[in-house]
Amino acid sequence: MAENKEIVPQKYDVNAKWDACLDLTVRRFVYSSLGGAFAGLLFFRSPVTRWASLAFGAGLGIGSAYADCGRAFDAPSSSSSAAFSAPNTTEVSEPQAVHE
């Protein structure tokens, strides 16, 4: 008896979206934390400000991953992000002739 596996379209595959979001979040968290730690070592002397720099970098990474994952699931994190999206029109209108 053969198994009947249904192929799920790409835009409805929630498991793939979660995997991509988790991967994106971990990568951005690590890279931005390292960037914050490097900037803290480069610019600050106090250990408190160095840790604050690392925390700020980690927050930037998590925040940007959250925003991108929100777009991936078609749930924008704020109403203002819809204003910055490009229109999805592919139709080109022809210029109208001017009659005098």
FENQUIZI-V9963 format. One record per helix or strand of 3 or more residues. SS is the DSSP state (alpha for helix, beta for strand). FROM is the first residue (numbers start at 0). LEN is the number of residues. If there is no record, write none. Layout:
{{SS & FROM & LEN} {SS & FROM & LEN}}
//
This chain:
{{alpha & 9 & 3} {alpha & 13 & 30} {alpha & 46 & 26} {alpha & 78 & 6}}
//
